[in-house]
Amino acid sequence: MQTDGSERLYKKALKLMPGGVSSPVRAIDPYPLYVHKASDSRIWDVDGNVYIDYCMGYGPLILGHAHPAVQEAVTQRLKLGWDYGTPIEAEIALAERIQKDLPSIEMLRFVSTGTEATMSAIRAARGFTGKDIIVKIEGGYHGAHDAVLVKAGSAAISTASSLGVPAEAIKNTLQVPFNDIDALSDVLEKAEPGCLIIEPVMGNIGPVLPETTYLTEVRKVTEENDTLLIFDEVITGFRLCTGGAQCLYNVTPDLTTLGKIVGGGFPIGIFGGKKEIMECVAPSGGVFNAGTFSGHPVSLTAGIATLNVLNEEGYKRVNGLGDLLRRMLVDLLEELDIRVTVQGIGTLFQIFFTEKPVKNYQDALTSDVDAYKKLAAFMREEGIFLAPSQFETNFISLAHSNEDVEYTIRAYANAFKRLCNLDVDTAGY
């Protein structure tokens, strides 16, 4: 596989951008792929190599790349202009659709990114409760704003996970492990925080699922301790099912953040929830939130088009593909006698290079990240583009097929054969 074009572009980019990229996760060793085009389940790089894509823009593209319904809707929008600085009817249409599918969202605000959505939801929670302290889950990612950039394992003394974040900015941020209701109860009782922000299914360390009654117990203890519950569904919203994780697990949060899929592959973020909380947001109340590109016409249009395509039958098919891929992957690894952990739900999947199930961030840290990097590199050589980091999630879209999954399993067989120096015949996969 020739990648001279990507290498050449990366050398130029290194002189122009920190690390040569616009986001750290794109910094693949020895250099990232530079994509020329994408369609359905595939991407083509500038050197002409084609890959089955399981990154899918890190989650937004549940329909696959360049879906014709989204293309057509955006094309028609562009003919009308694409930035007005005024309200438009599409805001109401998308807001009504979201309210219908997620009844916990009685009122919402459009913003431009998931980071803005979580930052604003936390601000609204603090403004409504009058409490400064917040709680998050160890390893949970809620964007790149100061209050949530806290090192894992630092519940007692908050320590920033990034240079440039003042100690004052994170002194009121506490952390607890995922799937540990006792730890959460203890912190809520002692600290009396204004809110807990949690990914109901952790997506940014690879998919980590809640244990059977965990989310129900989270809801119970937050209510008992007068703490608002924020579900960060930037990843899970409209991906697990129409109503997101809160519908799947039958738990109603006070506030919800959305992004990714609801923008159809264009920049968007949403925070919303109980009317009494959201009415604290300006101009109705004193919690400030504003943005030049909030409620951008193109993002709204793409989001509406995407949600119009999704239906119960579509979710059944795409989630079934996820089940098939994980099952075939487990069978393959058992046959090759390779002891790693396959995790996921619905369209989400990931391999952890550790033998025990991953239930929280500390479990995830036991995974061999170097082995994963090698696996991802071998898979690229097999024509499969996975999330390049161990601590990310892979995604399946409606554009993927059974044939894609079968080819992917053959690619995994060849990649593991190389990774583990196995002297086995993988031609049968």
GULUM-409517 format. One record per residue (C-alpha): residue number from 1; x, y negated, z negated. Coordinates in pm, 1 decimal, decimal comma, always signed. Layout:
@num->NUM u->X v->Y w->Z
...
This chain:
@num->1 u->+0,0 v->+0,0 w->+0,0
@num->2 u->+151,8 v->-329,7 w->+115,1
@num->3 u->+87,9 v->-634,6 w->-105,7
@num->4 u->+346,8 v->-876,3 w->+33,0
@num->5 u->+85,2 v->-1147,5 w->+84,8
@num->6 u->-28,3 v->-1139,9 w->-277,5
@num->7 u->+333,8 v->-1151,6 w->-395,3
@num->8 u->+409,5 v->-1450,5 w->-172,8
@num->9 u->+106,0 v->-1644,6 w->-293,0
@num->10 u->+181,9 v->-1565,0 w->-655,8
@num->11 u->+534,0 v->-1706,7 w->-625,4
@num->12 u->+383,3 v->-2031,0 w->-496,5
@num->13 u->+119,2 v->-2033,7 w->-769,3
@num->14 u->+382,6 v->-1994,9 w->-1043,3
@num->15 u->+511,5 v->-2341,1 w->-952,2
@num->16 u->+166,4 v->-2495,8 w->-973,8
@num->17 u->-26,7 v->-2330,5 w->-1258,6
@num->18 u->+66,9 v->-2190,1 w->-1601,9
@num->19 u->+150,8 v->-1825,8 w->-1538,7
@num->20 u->+33,4 v->-1876,7 w->-1181,6
@num->21 u->-332,4 v->-1819,8 w->-1273,7
@num->22 u->-645,7 v->-2004,9 w->-1382,2
@num->23 u->-728,9 v->-1755,8 w->-1659,6
@num->24 u->-486,9 v->-1531,1 w->-1854,6
@num->25 u->-674,3 v->-1206,6 w->-1781,2
@num->26 u->-591,2 v->-1247,3 w->-1412,0
@num->27 u->-216,5 v->-1227,3 w->-1476,8
@num->28 u->-156,5 v->-869,7 w->-1361,9
@num->29 u->+198,2 v->-730,3 w->-1374,4
@num->30 u->+396,5 v->-772,1 w->-1149,8
@num->31 u->+154,7 v->-1005,2 w->-970,0
@num->32 u->-222,6 v->-1026,7 w->-923,5
@num->33 u->-420,3 v->-932,2 w->-617,3
@num->34 u->-524,4 v->-1228,9 w->-406,5
@num->35 u->-871,2 v->-1150,2 w->-273,0
@num->36 u->-971,7 v->-1261,9 w->+75,2
@num->37 u->-1334,3 v->-1145,3 w->+82,7
@num->38 u->-1588,1 v->-924,7 w->-91,2
@num->39 u->-1905,4 v->-741,2 w->+5,4
@num->40 u->-2130,7 v->-494,0 w->-177,1
@num->41 u->-1906,6 v->-279,8 w->-403,2
@num->42 u->-1577,8 v->-372,1 w->-237,6
@num->43 u->-1311,8 v->-640,9 w->-228,1
@num->44 u->-1041,3 v->-697,7 w->+34,9
@num->45 u->-710,3 v->-856,1 w->-54,9
@num->46 u->-508,3 v->-1091,2 w->+165,2
@num->47 u->-299,3 v->-797,0 w->+285,8
@num->48 u->-605,8 v->-612,0 w->+414,5
@num->49 u->-623,5 v->-351,1 w->+137,4
@num->50 u->-975,1 v->-253,8 w->+31,7
@num->51 u->-1080,3 v->-158,8 w->-321,1
@num->52 u->-1395,9 v->-32,6 w->-488,2
@num->53 u->-1447,8 v->-307,3 w->-744,7
@num->54 u->-1545,5 v->-232,9 w->-1104,4
@num->55 u->-1448,3 v->-576,5 w->-1232,9
@num->56 u->-1739,8 v->-746,0 w->-1055,9
@num->57 u->-1627,5 v->-1094,8 w->-1153,6
@num->58 u->-1610,5 v->-970,9 w->-1516,4
@num->59 u->-1979,8 v->-899,9 w->-1524,9
@num->60 u->-2196,1 v->-1149,4 w->-1333,6
@num->61 u->-2236,7 v->-951,9 w->-1011,8
@num->62 u->-2489,0 v->-685,5 w->-1109,9
@num->63 u->-2623,3 v->-689,1 w->-752,4
@num->64 u->-2275,7 v->-648,1 w->-606,0
@num->65 u->-2078,6 v->-893,6 w->-396,1
@num->66 u->-2241,8 v->-1133,0 w->-149,0
@num->67 u->-2594,3 v->-999,7 w->-197,4
@num->68 u->-2809,1 v->-1126,5 w->+93,7
@num->69 u->-3092,9 v->-1252,1 w->-128,1
@num->70 u->-2852,7 v->-1470,2 w->-327,7
@num->71 u->-2670,8 v->-1579,4 w->-11,8
@num->72 u->-2993,4 v->-1688,8 w->+151,7
@num->73 u->-3123,4 v->-1872,8 w->-155,1
@num->74 u->-2795,1 v->-2060,1 w->-206,7
@num->75 u->-2769,5 v->-2143,7 w->+165,7
@num->76 u->-3114,8 v->-2299,9 w->+158,9
@num->77 u->-3029,4 v->-2491,9 w->-158,4
@num->78 u->-2710,1 v->-2629,3 w->-4,0
@num->79 u->-2911,4 v->-2769,0 w->+285,9
@num->80 u->-3098,8 v->-2981,2 w->+30,7
@num->81 u->-2785,0 v->-3107,5 w->-145,4
@num->82 u->-2614,2 v->-2950,0 w->-442,2
@num->83 u->-2572,6 v->-3198,7 w->-727,5
@num->84 u->-2828,5 v->-3461,0 w->-823,9
@num->85 u->-2769,1 v->-3559,2 w->-1184,7
@num->86 u->-3144,5 v->-3526,5 w->-1244,7
@num->87 u->-3378,9 v->-3251,8 w->-1360,2
@num->88 u->-3501,6 v->-3016,6 w->-1087,1
@num->89 u->-3794,0 v->-2776,1 w->-1063,6
@num->90 u->-3561,0 v->-2474,5 w->-1057,4
@num->91 u->-3470,2 v->-2546,7 w->-1422,2
@num->92 u->-3830,6 v->-2487,6 w->-1522,3
@num->93 u->-3861,8 v->-2176,5 w->-1305,1
@num->94 u->-3551,7 v->-2009,8 w->-1449,9
@num->95 u->-3636,5 v->-2117,7 w->-1805,9
@num->96 u->-3985,2 v->-1967,1 w->-1774,3
@num->97 u->-3841,0 v->-1641,9 w->-1638,9
@num->98 u->-3590,9 v->-1614,6 w->-1924,7
@num->99 u->-3857,3 v->-1697,0 w->-2183,5
@num->100 u->-4081,6 v->-1424,8 w->-2040,5
@num->101 u->-3808,7 v->-1159,9 w->-2044,1
@num->102 u->-3655,7 v->-1258,1 w->-2380,1
@num->103 u->-3946,0 v->-1364,0 w->-2607,6
@num->104 u->-3704,6 v->-1463,6 w->-2886,5
@num->105 u->-3606,6 v->-1763,6 w->-2671,7
@num->106 u->-3885,4 v->-2013,5 w->-2729,0
@num->107 u->-3680,0 v->-2306,2 w->-2600,5
@num->108 u->-3341,5 v->-2325,2 w->-2426,1
@num->109 u->-3070,9 v->-2553,9 w->-2290,3
@num->110 u->-2869,6 v->-2494,1 w->-1973,2
@num->111 u->-2493,4 v->-2551,1 w->-1988,8
@num->112 u->-2208,4 v->-2461,6 w->-1753,4
@num->113 u->-2020,2 v->-2173,6 w->-1918,3
@num->114 u->-2049,6 v->-1902,0 w->-2180,1
@num->115 u->-1795,0 v->-2090,9 w->-2388,7
@num->116 u->-2020,9 v->-2397,7 w->-2391,6
@num->117 u->-2320,6 v->-2180,5 w->-2477,1
@num->118 u->-2163,6 v->-2022,3 w->-2785,8
@num->119 u->-2005,9 v->-2349,8 w->-2899,8
@num->120 u->-2341,7 v->-2525,8 w->-2871,3
@num->121 u->-2536,6 v->-2245,1 w->-3038,8
@num->122 u->-2302,4 v->-2258,6 w->-3337,7
@num->123 u->-2334,3 v->-2637,2 w->-3351,4
@num->124 u->-2713,6 v->-2610,3 w->-3339,9
@num->125 u->-2707,9 v->-2352,0 w->-3619,5
@num->126 u->-2488,5 v->-2574,2 w->-3833,1
@num->127 u->-2703,1 v->-2877,0 w->-3759,4
@num->128 u->-3024,7 v->-2695,2 w->-3844,0
@num->129 u->-2900,6 v->-2531,8 w->-4165,2
@num->130 u->-2667,2 v->-2803,9 w->-4286,1
@num->131 u->-2406,9 v->-2533,6 w->-4355,8
@num->132 u->-2053,7 v->-2547,8 w->-4212,6
@num->133 u->-1939,0 v->-2187,8 w->-4269,4
@num->134 u->-1989,9 v->-1936,4 w->-3988,2
@num->135 u->-1918,9 v->-1563,7 w->-3964,9
@num->136 u->-1802,5 v->-1374,3 w->-3657,2
@num->137 u->-1700,1 v->-1015,9 w->-3587,6
@num->138 u->-1332,9 v->-917,0 w->-3573,9
@num->139 u->-1226,5 v->-896,8 w->-3211,5
@num->140 u->-1550,7 v->-1051,7 w->-3089,3
@num->141 u->-1491,9 v->-1300,9 w->-2809,9
@num->142 u->-1720,4 v->-1600,7 w->-2793,2
@num->143 u->-1532,9 v->-1827,3 w->-2556,7
@num->144 u->-1230,0 v->-2050,5 w->-2588,8
@num->145 u->-1348,0 v->-2319,6 w->-2832,1
@num->146 u->-1157,6 v->-2382,8 w->-3154,3
@num->147 u->-1404,3 v->-2251,0 w->-3413,4
@num->148 u->-1398,6 v->-1893,0 w->-3279,3
@num->149 u->-1028,5 v->-1857,8 w->-3194,8
@num->150 u->-947,0 v->-1674,6 w->-3515,7
@num->151 u->-706,6 v->-1382,5 w->-3557,0
@num->152 u->-857,5 v->-1045,8 w->-3634,8
@num->153 u->-811,4 v->-921,6 w->-3990,7
@num->154 u->-804,5 v->-1271,8 w->-4137,1
@num->155 u->-1140,9 v->-1291,2 w->-4314,9
@num->156 u->-997,6 v->-1425,7 w->-4640,0
@num->157 u->-775,9 v->-1693,0 w->-4485,9
@num->158 u->-868,5 v->-1807,2 w->-4136,4
@num->159 u->-569,6 v->-1812,0 w->-3901,9
@num->160 u->-586,1 v->-1945,4 w->-3547,4
@num->161 u->-523,3 v->-1704,5 w->-3260,5
@num->162 u->-400,5 v->-1988,4 w->-3038,0
@num->163 u->-148,7 v->-2266,5 w->-3069,4
@num->164 u->-310,7 v->-2607,7 w->-3069,6
@num->165 u->-604,2 v->-2508,6 w->-3290,4
@num->166 u->-590,5 v->-2713,9 w->-3612,4
@num->167 u->-631,8 v->-2528,7 w->-3940,0
@num->168 u->-922,1 v->-2762,0 w->-4016,6
@num->169 u->-1106,6 v->-2635,7 w->-3709,0
@num->170 u->-1121,4 v->-2275,8 w->-3828,5
@num->171 u->-1122,2 v->-2307,5 w->-4206,3
@num->172 u->-1497,0 v->-2242,2 w->-4209,5
@num->173 u->-1480,9 v->-1934,5 w->-3984,3
@num->174 u->-1491,5 v->-1595,7 w->-4159,4
@num->175 u->-1468,5 v->-1249,6 w->-4003,0
@num->176 u->-1598,5 v->-901,0 w->-4076,0
@num->177 u->-1551,0 v->-568,6 w->-3893,5
@num->178 u->-1809,9 v->-445,9 w->-3645,4
@num->179 u->-2031,2 v->-158,6 w->-3764,2
@num->180 u->-1957,1 v->-236,3 w->-4131,7
@num->181 u->-2278,3 v->-357,6 w->-4292,7
@num->182 u->-2131,3 v->-355,0 w->-4643,9
@num->183 u->-1854,0 v->-594,8 w->-4546,8
@num->184 u->-2106,7 v->-823,3 w->-4380,4
@num->185 u->-2341,3 v->-819,2 w->-4679,5
@num->186 u->-2055,1 v->-905,4 w->-4913,3
@num->187 u->-1945,1 v->-1206,4 w->-4705,6
@num->188 u->-2299,4 v->-1335,4 w->-4660,8
@num->189 u->-2370,6 v->-1318,7 w->-5032,6
@num->190 u->-2047,4 v->-1488,1 w->-5136,8
@num->191 u->-1999,3 v->-1749,5 w->-4862,7
@num->192 u->-2362,6 v->-1841,4 w->-4785,5
@num->193 u->-2282,9 v->-1921,8 w->-4419,0
@num->194 u->-2508,9 v->-2101,1 w->-4175,7
@num->195 u->-2489,2 v->-1833,6 w->-3907,9
@num->196 u->-2345,3 v->-1504,6 w->-3790,5
@num->197 u->-2249,1 v->-1481,4 w->-3422,6
@num->198 u->-2218,0 v->-1129,4 w->-3288,4
@num->199 u->-2201,2 v->-942,4 w->-2959,3
@num->200 u->-2468,2 v->-672,4 w->-3007,6
@num->201 u->-2252,1 v->-452,5 w->-2785,0
@num->202 u->-1891,9 v->-567,4 w->-2801,7
@num->203 u->-1781,3 v->-626,9 w->-2445,6
@num->204 u->-1452,3 v->-810,2 w->-2459,5
@num->205 u->-1251,3 v->-534,8 w->-2625,9
@num->206 u->-1399,1 v->-273,3 w->-2398,7
@num->207 u->-1754,4 v->-156,3 w->-2472,2
@num->208 u->-1798,2 v->-81,7 w->-2843,1
@num->209 u->-2150,4 v->+23,9 w->-2932,0
@num->210 u->-2340,0 v->-47,6 w->-3253,1
@num->211 u->-2405,5 v->+255,0 w->-3472,4
@num->212 u->-2765,1 v->+376,6 w->-3497,4
@num->213 u->-2914,6 v->+132,2 w->-3749,5
@num->214 u->-2638,0 v->-128,8 w->-3758,5
@num->215 u->-2811,3 v->-411,9 w->-3571,8
@num->216 u->-3136,3 v->-356,9 w->-3762,0
@num->217 u->-2943,3 v->-384,0 w->-4087,6
@num->218 u->-2761,6 v->-694,1 w->-3960,2
@num->219 u->-3097,8 v->-859,4 w->-3900,8
@num->220 u->-3218,5 v->-757,9 w->-4246,0
@num->221 u->-2917,6 v->-889,4 w->-4440,4
@num->222 u->-2899,3 v->-1216,5 w->-4247,5
@num->223 u->-3263,6 v->-1285,1 w->-4327,1
@num->224 u->-3211,5 v->-1193,3 w->-4692,9
@num->225 u->-2919,6 v->-1437,5 w->-4714,9
@num->226 u->-3083,2 v->-1723,8 w->-4522,6
@num->227 u->-2825,7 v->-1694,5 w->-4241,8
@num->228 u->-2918,0 v->-1755,2 w->-3878,1
@num->229 u->-2840,2 v->-1465,2 w->-3644,1
@num->230 u->-2690,2 v->-1552,8 w->-3305,2
@num->231 u->-2673,6 v->-1277,2 w->-3044,7
@num->232 u->-2401,2 v->-1348,4 w->-2792,2
@num->233 u->-2552,0 v->-1181,2 w->-2486,0
@num->234 u->-2333,6 v->-1352,2 w->-2227,5
@num->235 u->-2229,9 v->-1002,2 w->-2115,1
@num->236 u->-2529,9 v->-788,8 w->-2216,9
@num->237 u->-2807,9 v->-1028,2 w->-2117,0
@num->238 u->-2993,8 v->-883,8 w->-1814,5
@num->239 u->-2729,5 v->-612,3 w->-1781,8
@num->240 u->-2841,0 v->-337,6 w->-2018,6
@num->241 u->-3202,8 v->-402,1 w->-1923,3
@num->242 u->-3427,9 v->-697,9 w->-1845,1
@num->243 u->-3448,4 v->-810,9 w->-2208,1
@num->244 u->-3083,5 v->-747,1 w->-2288,9
@num->245 u->-2948,7 v->-577,6 w->-2601,1
@num->246 u->-3211,0 v->-737,7 w->-2825,9
@num->247 u->-3481,1 v->-559,4 w->-2629,5
@num->248 u->-3290,9 v->-230,8 w->-2608,6
@num->249 u->-3221,0 v->-223,3 w->-2983,1
@num->250 u->-3547,0 v->-394,7 w->-3083,8
@num->251 u->-3380,9 v->-668,3 w->-3290,1
@num->252 u->-3489,8 v->-1033,6 w->-3272,0
@num->253 u->-3215,5 v->-1294,6 w->-3324,9
@num->254 u->-3271,9 v->-1658,5 w->-3415,0
@num->255 u->-3054,2 v->-1783,1 w->-3128,8
@num->256 u->-2922,5 v->-1619,5 w->-2811,7
@num->257 u->-2647,6 v->-1713,5 w->-2568,7
@num->258 u->-2656,5 v->-1605,3 w->-2205,2
@num->259 u->-2431,9 v->-1642,6 w->-1901,3
@num->260 u->-2282,9 v->-1437,2 w->-1617,6
@num->261 u->-2580,7 v->-1253,9 w->-1459,2
@num->262 u->-2826,3 v->-1542,5 w->-1508,8
@num->263 u->-2605,6 v->-1752,4 w->-1280,3
@num->264 u->-2588,2 v->-1490,6 w->-1006,8
@num->265 u->-2209,2 v->-1526,6 w->-983,9
@num->266 u->-2204,6 v->-1905,7 w->-1017,7
@num->267 u->-2100,7 v->-2096,4 w->-1334,0
@num->268 u->-2371,6 v->-2106,5 w->-1599,9
@num->269 u->-2436,1 v->-2078,4 w->-1970,5
@num->270 u->-2755,0 v->-2086,5 w->-2175,8
@num->271 u->-2830,6 v->-2112,1 w->-2545,0
@num->272 u->-3178,0 v->-2086,4 w->-2683,5
@num->273 u->-3400,1 v->-1948,7 w->-2955,4
@num->274 u->-3656,0 v->-2058,8 w->-3207,5
@num->275 u->-3827,7 v->-2383,8 w->-3120,0
@num->276 u->-3766,7 v->-2536,9 w->-3461,6
@num->277 u->-3391,2 v->-2487,1 w->-3418,9
@num->278 u->-3370,1 v->-2598,6 w->-3055,9
@num->279 u->-3566,7 v->-2915,9 w->-3126,9
@num->280 u->-3264,8 v->-3026,9 w->-3330,8
@num->281 u->-3072,5 v->-3058,9 w->-3001,5
@num->282 u->-3043,8 v->-3402,6 w->-2838,2
@num->283 u->-3239,0 v->-3589,3 w->-2719,7
@num->284 u->-3506,1 v->-3429,8 w->-2942,2
@num->285 u->-3274,8 v->-3417,1 w->-3244,7
@num->286 u->-2933,6 v->-3505,9 w->-3377,5
@num->287 u->-2726,5 v->-3209,2 w->-3250,6
@num->288 u->-2536,3 v->-3346,6 w->-2953,2
@num->289 u->-2506,5 v->-3148,9 w->-2630,4
@num->290 u->-2447,4 v->-3281,4 w->-2280,0
@num->291 u->-2276,0 v->-3189,2 w->-1953,5
@num->292 u->-2244,4 v->-3327,2 w->-1600,9
@num->293 u->-2296,6 v->-2986,1 w->-1441,2
@num->294 u->-2550,9 v->-2848,7 w->-1689,4
@num->295 u->-2846,7 v->-2704,4 w->-1500,8
@num->296 u->-2654,1 v->-2713,6 w->-1172,8
@num->297 u->-2889,2 v->-2659,8 w->-875,6
@num->298 u->-2675,0 v->-2391,3 w->-707,2
@num->299 u->-2629,8 v->-2187,0 w->-1026,3
@num->300 u->-3000,4 v->-2207,7 w->-1108,6
@num->301 u->-3093,7 v->-2101,0 w->-756,8
@num->302 u->-2852,5 v->-1807,7 w->-755,9
@num->303 u->-2975,3 v->-1699,4 w->-1098,4
@num->304 u->-3340,9 v->-1701,2 w->-994,7
@num->305 u->-3258,6 v->-1502,7 w->-679,2
@num->306 u->-3063,8 v->-1245,4 w->-880,6
@num->307 u->-3334,9 v->-1192,7 w->-1141,2
@num->308 u->-3596,7 v->-1163,0 w->-865,2
@num->309 u->-3409,0 v->-863,0 w->-721,5
@num->310 u->-3370,0 v->-682,6 w->-1054,1
@num->311 u->-3653,4 v->-448,9 w->-1149,6
@num->312 u->-3716,0 v->-139,8 w->-1359,6
@num->313 u->-3629,7 v->+95,6 w->-1074,2
@num->314 u->-3304,6 v->-91,3 w->-1008,8
@num->315 u->-3199,0 v->-67,0 w->-1372,9
@num->316 u->-3286,4 v->+302,5 w->-1375,0
@num->317 u->-3066,1 v->+366,3 w->-1071,2
@num->318 u->-2767,7 v->+156,4 w->-1174,9
@num->319 u->-2769,5 v->+277,0 w->-1536,7
@num->320 u->-2794,7 v->+629,5 w->-1402,5
@num->321 u->-2477,8 v->+568,4 w->-1201,8
@num->322 u->-2307,4 v->+458,8 w->-1520,8
@num->323 u->-2417,5 v->+775,2 w->-1697,7
@num->324 u->-2294,7 v->+982,6 w->-1403,0
@num->325 u->-1952,8 v->+818,6 w->-1391,0
@num->326 u->-1893,0 v->+852,4 w->-1765,6
@num->327 u->-2008,7 v->+1215,1 w->-1765,6
@num->328 u->-1787,6 v->+1307,4 w->-1469,4
@num->329 u->-1495,8 v->+1123,4 w->-1627,0
@num->330 u->-1535,4 v->+1312,0 w->-1956,6
@num->331 u->-1553,4 v->+1642,2 w->-1767,1
@num->332 u->-1240,1 v->+1555,2 w->-1569,3
@num->333 u->-1041,6 v->+1463,6 w->-1880,5
@num->334 u->-1147,8 v->+1781,8 w->-2057,8
@num->335 u->-1042,1 v->+1990,0 w->-1759,3
@num->336 u->-704,8 v->+1814,4 w->-1744,8
@num->337 u->-674,4 v->+1846,0 w->-2125,2
@num->338 u->-611,1 v->+1472,8 w->-2165,2
@num->339 u->-719,0 v->+1338,1 w->-2504,1
@num->340 u->-849,2 v->+987,8 w->-2455,0
@num->341 u->-1186,3 v->+828,3 w->-2533,2
@num->342 u->-1450,5 v->+731,3 w->-2277,0
@num->343 u->-1700,4 v->+471,5 w->-2398,3
@num->344 u->-1982,0 v->+268,9 w->-2253,4
@num->345 u->-2351,9 v->+217,0 w->-2211,1
@num->346 u->-2562,3 v->+155,0 w->-1903,0
@num->347 u->-2336,6 v->-3,2 w->-1641,6
@num->348 u->-2045,2 v->-62,6 w->-1883,3
@num->349 u->-1754,2 v->+180,4 w->-1915,1
@num->350 u->-1393,4 v->+195,8 w->-2030,1
@num->351 u->-1121,8 v->+443,6 w->-2125,0
@num->352 u->-936,6 v->+394,8 w->-2454,3
@num->353 u->-600,7 v->+567,7 w->-2492,2
@num->354 u->-683,9 v->+695,3 w->-2838,1
@num->355 u->-842,9 v->+1023,8 w->-2944,7
@num->356 u->-1098,2 v->+893,0 w->-3192,7
@num->357 u->-1417,8 v->+701,0 w->-3106,9
@num->358 u->-1371,8 v->+323,4 w->-3108,3
@num->359 u->-1617,1 v->+169,3 w->-3356,0
@num->360 u->-1450,5 v->-168,0 w->-3417,1
@num->361 u->-1154,7 v->-385,5 w->-3325,2
@num->362 u->-908,1 v->-209,0 w->-3553,5
@num->363 u->-993,9 v->+120,7 w->-3380,4
@num->364 u->-942,1 v->-44,3 w->-3041,6
@num->365 u->-595,5 v->-159,6 w->-3146,7
@num->366 u->-488,5 v->+205,4 w->-3181,2
@num->367 u->-519,3 v->+243,6 w->-2804,8
@num->368 u->-199,7 v->+266,1 w->-2597,4
@num->369 u->-225,1 v->-55,2 w->-2396,1
@num->370 u->+85,4 v->+19,9 w->-2189,9
@num->371 u->-64,7 v->+350,5 w->-2077,9
@num->372 u->-381,4 v->+168,8 w->-1975,6
@num->373 u->-185,0 v->-86,3 w->-1771,4
@num->374 u->-12,5 v->+196,5 w->-1586,4
@num->375 u->-343,7 v->+370,7 w->-1525,8
@num->376 u->-500,1 v->+52,1 w->-1387,1
@num->377 u->-198,3 v->+3,1 w->-1158,5
@num->378 u->-219,0 v->+362,6 w->-1031,3
@num->379 u->-591,7 v->+316,6 w->-971,9
@num->380 u->-525,4 v->+5,7 w->-761,0
@num->381 u->-293,8 v->+217,7 w->-548,0
@num->382 u->-584,2 v->+462,2 w->-513,1
@num->383 u->-811,0 v->+181,3 w->-394,0
@num->384 u->-994,3 v->+118,4 w->-723,5
@num->385 u->-990,8 v->-221,3 w->-894,8
@num->386 u->-1049,4 v->-184,7 w->-1268,6
@num->387 u->-1035,4 v->-456,2 w->-1532,2
@num->388 u->-656,6 v->-492,4 w->-1567,3
@num->389 u->-659,2 v->-519,6 w->-1947,7
@num->390 u->-741,5 v->-244,9 w->-2197,4
@num->391 u->-949,9 v->-495,4 w->-2389,3
@num->392 u->-1199,7 v->-564,7 w->-2113,3
@num->393 u->-1501,6 v->-380,2 w->-1976,4
@num->394 u->-1560,7 v->-227,5 w->-1633,7
@num->395 u->-1895,4 v->-283,9 w->-1461,5
@num->396 u->-2109,8 v->-95,8 w->-1210,7
@num->397 u->-2345,4 v->-282,1 w->-977,6
@num->398 u->-2650,4 v->-199,7 w->-768,1
@num->399 u->-2418,9 v->-201,1 w->-466,6
@num->400 u->-2220,6 v->+98,6 w->-594,4
@num->401 u->-2318,1 v->+440,0 w->-463,7
@num->402 u->-2287,7 v->+802,8 w->-568,9
@num->403 u->-2012,7 v->+834,0 w->-309,4
@num->404 u->-1826,8 v->+545,9 w->-475,1
@num->405 u->-1846,0 v->+725,1 w->-809,8
@num->406 u->-1725,0 v->+1053,6 w->-661,3
@num->407 u->-1431,9 v->+879,2 w->-491,3
@num->408 u->-1354,0 v->+701,2 w->-818,8
@num->409 u->-1334,3 v->+1031,3 w->-1009,3
@num->410 u->-1092,5 v->+1167,0 w->-746,3
@num->411 u->-886,3 v->+850,4 w->-789,4
@num->412 u->-884,5 v->+896,9 w->-1168,4
@num->413 u->-770,0 v->+1257,9 w->-1118,1
@num->414 u->-475,3 v->+1146,6 w->-905,2
@num->415 u->-390,7 v->+855,2 w->-1136,6
@num->416 u->-389,6 v->+1073,0 w->-1450,4
@num->417 u->-184,2 v->+1334,1 w->-1268,5
@num->418 u->+83,0 v->+1070,4 w->-1212,1
@num->419 u->+45,8 v->+910,2 w->-1553,7
@num->420 u->+77,8 v->+1235,5 w->-1747,3
@num->421 u->+316,6 v->+1409,7 w->-1506,6
@num->422 u->+69,4 v->+1690,2 w->-1456,7
@num->423 u->+149,1 v->+1973,6 w->-1223,8
@num->424 u->-212,7 v->+2038,5 w->-1124,3
@num->425 u->-407,3 v->+2041,5 w->-799,4
@num->426 u->-646,1 v->+1743,2 w->-794,8
@num->427 u->-761,2 v->+1799,8 w->-437,0
@num->428 u->-1086,9 v->+1955,3 w->-555,4
@num->429 u->-1216,7 v->+1643,6 w->-724,8
